[in-house]
């Protein structure tokens, strides 16, 4: 999470605090939610079923349910579709490249070709 960088339009270094984070259930841990809250980053992350069950089992001590905006969460599929299209490139899906730089270059080239 600390490696998040948001490109800045125009001159200047990249922002390290996005306006909003959309995540799937893999990012629903209490540690990640607390980290986002401490940094003042709004987030829309659904709760896993076991987290809901544990919260309900604890009763009043379990706390309130997390805020979840279904309308905003539907926009996440754009990113998922982009990942799925990138995975059609065999070299990207199986990660043949040895270094992170060459893998990032392959992802950039594939993204440019999809965009064009």
N, C-alpha and C positions, 0 to 999 in steps of 0.2 A: 504494500500500500504506500510505502514511503517513496516509491519510484514513480508515482503518478506525476506526469507533466502535462499541462494544458498549453498548446501553442498560443502565443500571443499574436494578435493581428497587428502588424507594424513592428517598429523597433522595440527592443527590450528583451529581457530574459523571459523564459517561459514561466507561467504561473504554476505554483505548486498546490494550489487549492481550487479544485473545481467547484462550480456552483451546485451541482447535484450529482449523485452517484446512483445509477441503476444497477442492481446486482441480482443474481439468482440466489437460490437457497444455499448454495455453497459458501456464500459470504454472510450468512445470517448469524454468525457467532457473536456472543456478547462482547468479546474483545474488539472485534472489528467495528461493531456499532458504537461502542464507547470511544474508540479512536476517532471515528468520524464526528461524533458529537463534540469531543474536546476541541477538534479543529474547526468546528462551526460549519461542517459540510452537511447539507441536507441529503437524505438518502431514502430510497425506496427499495427495500429488500424484504421479500416475503419470509415469514417464519416457517421453519421446518415443523413437521407434525410432532416430532418428539419434544421440541421446545414448547409448543403449545400445550401438549399433554403435561409436561413438567410444571409449567406455569399454572395450569388449572388445578393440578394435584396439590400445589402449595397453597391454594386458596388466596386469601387476602395478601399473604406474604409473597406471592408470586409476582405481584406487580400488575401494571396495566398492559394490555396488548400493544404491540408496536403499531405505529401509524403506517398504513399501507394504502397507497393511491393506485387503484387498479387501472384507471385511465392513463396515468403516466407510465405505469409498468408495461403497457402494451407497446410503447415505443421501443422497448428493448429488442424486439424481434428484428429491427433493422440491422443491428449489430450482429445478431446471431446469423441472419441470412448472409451477411458479408463474410463471416467466418466460414460458413458452409461453402460459399463460392470459392474462397481461398483454398479450402481443403480439397477441391477438385484438382489442384495442381499436385501431382504426386510427390514432387521434391519438397513441397512445403508440408504436406500431410505427414510424410515419414521423416522429415527433418534430416535430409542427407547431408546438409552443410555442416562442416566441423566447427566453424566459429560463429559467434553471435552476429558479427558484422555481415558475413556473407548470407546468413539466414535472413537478416533484416533487409538486405539488398534484394533478395529473392522475393520477399513479401512486398516490398515497395514496387518492384517491376511488375509483379502479378496484379497488384492493386491498380497501377497505372494502365495496364492492358485492359483490365475489367472496366475501368472508368472510360477509357477511350472507346 
